[in-house]
Amino acid sequence: MSSGILKEPFSRRGVLRAGVASAAVAGVGGLVSACSSGSAGSSGSKVLNVLVFTDQASANKLSKLAAPFETAHPGYKVKFTGITGTDWNDFFSKLLTQIAAGNPPDIVSVATEGLQLFAAKGLAEPLDDYVKRDASQLKSYFADVHPALVEAMMYQGHLYELPTDFNAGNMFYSTSLFESAGVGRPADDWTKDDFYNIAKKIAAKGGSAVPYNWVVRLWGSWTSWMYANGGNLLTEGKWDGGDWLWKTFYPNDPAASGRKGGWRWGDPTANSAPVVESLDYMIQLQKEGLSGKPDVGGGATLQGLFASNKIGMSIGGGFWAGGLHNAGMKPDSFDVQYFPKWRSQRHLFGAGGYGILKSSKNKDLAWEFVKSLVSAKNLEVLIPGNTTTFPRKSMMTAERYSTTGPKNWHVFYDTLTKFPETAPIPAPPYYQAMAIALNKRTTEAMSSGKAKAALDGLQSDLETASKTG
């Protein structure tokens, strides 16, 4: 997508909010006719309303791309509405207000952060029956998509979205800063101690660059260290169900073993020992001058600093490849490696997709729309310039990354295959309250230097949120 569509061109979530929108419009040409009724526009045409996480001016620019759909479906129109926000929790608040006001869209782009929120509120339409009906059409898609991504789109045994992209939390590094510090590429199984020693070497060189930096939010934050340390903010479990999906599409895939009906986030464990130890480590790095003061939000500032060679290492996903390239970095000026090992080398990820609202009068048409987006042809439109990671493994090629970098682009998808414990970020139905509390308590910990006290507060926040929903 053009940079003009985004106000935060480097943020993973910013990339998603515009990327899915542009794919939606450009990929609808192959849709088949649907028989559902629809809301009528001023001309009497039936309207398929698509809600986009962006400003209205950018959403309006997408309207011209609706022509293939409107040509294939005489009498139907596609309307794009943009909503802005600082991050997904802000977007969800505004969307829920719009729904409560009686103006729901047919389709909305929803990342991992909001899937359980909308499903638990009964706002999202399960896709199970549609997928079962069109299984033969979708077999090639599922055969090309890692089951971890599919399971992340399930809740209480039902599938609510088809993954259109994802990003795992890997470690990006500046090749020039590494070279100046006499450091080579870390091994695939590098450790927390290896990371620390590299940071010390970069710091010893002096200059304005900080060895490491990160952002305060659920994805791409100190939470990656928490996963590697064997901790989580919530008790992990799985919902029963989904057997039909795994038997139909992944009958002989070892990576599907143990998959069920989606992640079941249980009691809060925010002040457990592994979690406290992880945030304490961030405080230690900052006190030693090995890490900068983290910003709160989407990460645009962080990528800007990295692109200016002011950061040696930072957590990033596949969307960093396109973002850093667009910021002027040459393909060989940065690279990526798996996240370092602590007690484990477990990674976290976030995924994106489209949800159909239960209130839609155009469900059949909306499904054809959603289904079309996961074809290789339309995913090409969805992810221009490597601005996020393809869910289809076959689309990850050396040729694709030859113009943007990084050299070791295979890390993006191989994270899922090489580290089978890799899991989605914890995003329960009360995600909005959780995100606000996490940002507040993380900032508190970094300012006070007292991780345990801040995480005791977070534990209380999450206990309250989990009860009130």
N, C-alpha and C positions, 0 to 999 in steps of 0.2 A: 504494500500500500504506500501511497505517497506520504511524506512526512507531514503534509498539511492536514491529514486526517487526525493526527495525534497532537495533543498538547504535551504529553509526556512520551516522546518517541522511543525512549530506551527501556521503559518499564515493562516487565513481563506482562503484567496485567493490562498496561496501556496498549501493548502490542495486541493482546487478545481482543480488547474491546473494539479495535478497529479492524483487525484482521478477519475476524469471523463475519463482520458486517460486509466487508468487500467481497468475501467469498460467497456470502449469501446471495448477493445480487448478481454476481457474475456467473454463478454456477447453476442457475435455475433453468437454463435452456432445455435440459433433458427431462424435465418433470412430465409425468403423465397426467391426464385429466383426472380430477377428483369430483365426487358427487356431493360433497358437503355444501351446506348453505353458507352464506357469509354475510358480513355486515355490509350495508349498502352505502356507497359514497354519494356525493352530490349528483353524479351523472347516472346513478343507478347501477354502477359497476360494483362487483363484490371485491372487497379489499382484504388482502392478507397483510396484517400489521406485524412488522418486525421491529423490535426494540433493540437499540444499539447503545453500547456504553461509550458515548462520545458526545460532542456538542452538536446542536441541531444544524449548524452551518455545514459541518462535515457530513452529517447524515443526509442532508439535502443533495450533496454532491453525488451520492450513490444512486439517486433516483433514476438517472439516465441509464444505469446498468440493468434496470428491471425490464427493459424492452424484450429480451428473449422470452421471459416468462409470460409477459402480457401478450406476446404474439402467439405463443403456444396455447394460451388460455384466454380466448376472446371474452371480454366482459369482466375479467379479473384485473385488479391493480395491486401493486405492491407499494406499501407506504412504510417509510423508514422514519423512526422517531429516535432522537438522541437524548440521552440523559448523561450529564456530567457528574463527576464525583472524584474525591481524592483517592479512593481505593474501593474495592468491591463492597465493603460494608456500607459505605455511603451510597453507592449505587443501589444496593438492595433496599435501603431505607426509602429512597425516593420511588423505587418501583412498587414497593408495597403500598405506599401512599397513593400512587396512581391506580393500583388495583382496587383499593378500598373506595376510591372515588368513582368506581364504576367504569373505568376506562382501561381495561386490560389489553395487552397485545395478544397476538396469536402465538408468537415465537419470541423467545428472548435468549440472548447469549448468556450462559451461566458457566462459570468455572467451578472447580472443586469446592471453593469456599461457600457457594450457595446452593449446591445440589440438594443436600439434606434439608436445608432450610425450606426450600420450596416444596420438596416432597413431603416433609413432615406437616406442613401447613395445608396439604391437600390441594396445592395450586398447580402442581405439575402432573401431566398425563403420563402414565407408564407406557413404555413402548413395546412391552412383551408381545402383545397380540400382533402388532404390526411386524415385528421382527420374525416371529414364527411364520406368519403368512408369507413373508418375502425372503425366507431363509435362503432359497436358492440364489437369489440376487445378491445376497450379502455374504455368502461363503468366502468369496475371494477377499473381501474386506477384512473379515475377522481372521482369516488365515494369515493376514499380513500385519495384524495388530497384536501387540503383547497383551496377554490376559490381565496383567496388573492394571492397565489403563481402563479396560472394560469393567473390571470389578469396582474401580473407583467411581464409576458412573452408576452404581447400583445402590439401592437403599431398601431395607426390609424385604429383600428377595426380588425386587423389581428393577428393571433397567430403565433409566430415565433419559439418557443421552448416548449418542454415539460419539466417541472421542474424535475430535477434529485436530487436536494438537496437544502437546504436553511439554513440560520442562522439568528436568531433574536438577537438583542442587549440586552442581559440580564446582570445581575450583579453577577459576581463570587466573592466569599469571602473565605478567609482562616479560617477554623474552629478553628485552634490552636490560631491564633492571636485574633480572636473574643473571645475565651475562656479566654485567658490571660488578656483581657481587661474587662472581666466580661459581655460580650455581648452574647445574644442568637440569634437564627435565627430571622431575621426581619419578620414582618407580611407580608402577600401577598400585602396588601395595604399600605406598609410603604411609608413615604414621604421624600421629600428633607431634611426636618429638622431632621428626624430620621437618614438619611444618615450622615448628618453633625455631629450630636451628637455622632454617632458611630466612625466617623473619629477622633473626638476630644479625645475620650476615648483611641483609639489605640495610638494616638500621645502621650498621657499623660504617657503611659507605657515606653516611651523612646525606645532605641535600634535603629537598622539600618533600620527597616522596615518603609516604608511610608504608611499612611492609604489608599491612593488611587492613581492610576496612569492610564494613557490612552495613546493613540497613535494618531498622526496627520495624518488623512486620512478621507475619507468620511464615511466609515463604522467603527463603534467601537470607535468613537471619541467624542468630545464635542457635536457632532451633535445629539447624543442620548438625551442629556440634552435639546437641542433645540426642539426636537420632543415633549418631555415631557412638555416643556414650551409653547407649542402651536405655535411654529415658524417653518419656513422652509426657505431654501435658494432661492426657486422658488415658484411662485404662483401655487397652486395645481388645477388640473382639470382632466377631463376624456374625452377620445376620444369616439365618438359615435361608435356604431357597436358592434359586438360580441354577438348579441341576439341569434343567432343560437346555439352558444356554451352553453350559460347559460340555454337555454330552453331544449337542448338535454341532458346535463349532470348534471345540478343542478336545475331541475324544482321545487323541493320542499324544497330547502335548504335555510333557512333564511340568512345564511352567504353569499349567492350569491346576495342578494337584493342590488340593486344599482350598481352592477358591470356593466361595459361597455366594451369599446374596448381598454383598456390600459390607463396608466397614461399620462396626457397631462401637461407637465411642461411649465408654462407660464413665465411672466415677473419676473426678479430677485427681491428678497426681502431680500437680504443679510444684509442690515443695518437697518432692521425693529427692533422695540423695543424688541420683544421676543428673536430675534437672538442675539442682542447686549447683552442683559441681561444674556443669557446663556454663552457666551464666557467670559463676565465679571466675572461670577461665577467661571470659571476655573482659572482665574487670581487671584481671591480672595483665592481660595484653595491653590494655589502655594505660595502666599505671606505668608499665615498662616502656611506653612509647612505641610499641609495636603495632598498635591499632589506633585509628583515628576515632573521633567522636561520631557515632553513627547517627544518620538522619532518620527521621520517621517518614514513611511514605513509600511511594512506588519504586524508587531507585534511580530516577533520571539523573540526579546529582551525582550519585555514585558512579554511574557509567561515564558521565562527563569527566570526572576526575581520573578515572582509569584511562580513558582515551587520551588524556593530557599527560599520561605517564606519571601521575601523582600517587598511584597505588600499585604495590607489587603483586598482591593477591586479593581476590575477592570471590565470593560465592556468585555463580551465574549459571544460567541455563542456556539452551540452544538459541534463545532469542538474543543473547549477547553477541552472537556471531554477526548477525545483520546490523544490530545496533552499533557495535564498535566499527564495523565497516562504514556505515553511514556517517559516523563521526570522524572519518578520515584515517582510521588506523589501517595499515597495510596487513595483508594476510599473515605475514611472518612476524609481526610485531607483538602478537599475543598468541597464547595457546591455552589448552584446557586439559585438566587431569581429573580423575576421580577424586571425590572428597577423601581426605586422609582418614586412616584407621585410628580409632581410639579403642574402646572395648570391642567394637565391631567396625565394619566399613559400610554400614547401612546408610542409604541415601533416602531423601524425601523427594517427592515430586508433586506438581500440580497439573491438572489437565483442564482442557476447555471443550465445550460442545454447545449444542443447541437444545433448549427445552421447549416443549409444547405445553402451553397452559391448558388446564382442564376446562377452563371457561370458553375456550376457542370454539367458534361455530364452524371453523375451517380445519378441523383436525386431520381429515384425510389428505387435504391439500398440503397442510403443514408437514405431514409425515413425508410426502413425496419430496417436498422441499428439503427437509432434513436428510433424507436418504441420499439425495443427489450430491450433497456436499462432501461425502466421504469417498467419492470416486477419485482416482488418482488425478484425473484431468482437473477436477474442481479444487482439489487440495493444492494444486499448483498455483491456483489463483488465491487461495486462502493464505498461503505462506510465501509471499514474494520476497526474494532477497534474504532468505534464512532468518526471518524475524521471529520464528519460534520453531519447534521441533515437530516434524511430521509424525503422525501416529503409525503410518505404514512404513515398516522397515525397508521395503524394497525401494522406497523413494530417497533413502539416505545413501548418497553416493559421493565419491571423491570429486567427480565433475561438478556437482552442485556446490561444493564448498571451495572449489579452486579459486573463485574470485573474491570470496569474503574471508576465507580462513574459518576456523583455525586448522592447523595441520592435522591435529588429532580429533577431528570432528566425530569420529566413530564413538568417542566417549559418551556422547549425548544419548544414543539409543542403547549402547552396550551396558550402560548403567543398569538397565532393567534386566538384561540377560545375565550379566556377570554377578550381580548382587541380588539374588532372588528375594531377600528380605526387604528390599526397597519398597516403600509404602507411601501413600498419599499423606499430605499434611492433615493433621486432625481438624476436621471441620464439621462439628455437630450441628443440629438444627438451630442452636443458639449461637451460631458463629459470629453474628454481629457484636453481641456483648463480649464474646471471647476476644475478638480482635481489638476492641477498644481497651479492654482490660490488659491485654498483653502489651500493647504499645505503652500504656500508662505505667505499668509496673516495671517494664524493661528500662524505660527512661529513668524511673525512680532508682533502680538498682545501679545504673551507670553513673548517676549523679551522686548517690550516697556511698557507693562502694560496698553496699550491704545486700548481697544477692538473696540470702535466706529471708531477711525481713520482707523484701519486696515480693518474693515468691510465696511467702505465707499470705501476703495480701492477695496475690493472684489466685491462690488456692481458695480463699474465701470468696473472691469474686466469681470464680467458676462454679463453686458449690451453689451459690445463690442463683446464678444464671441457669444452671442445669435444672433447678427446681421450678423456676418461673417460666422457663422456655423462651 
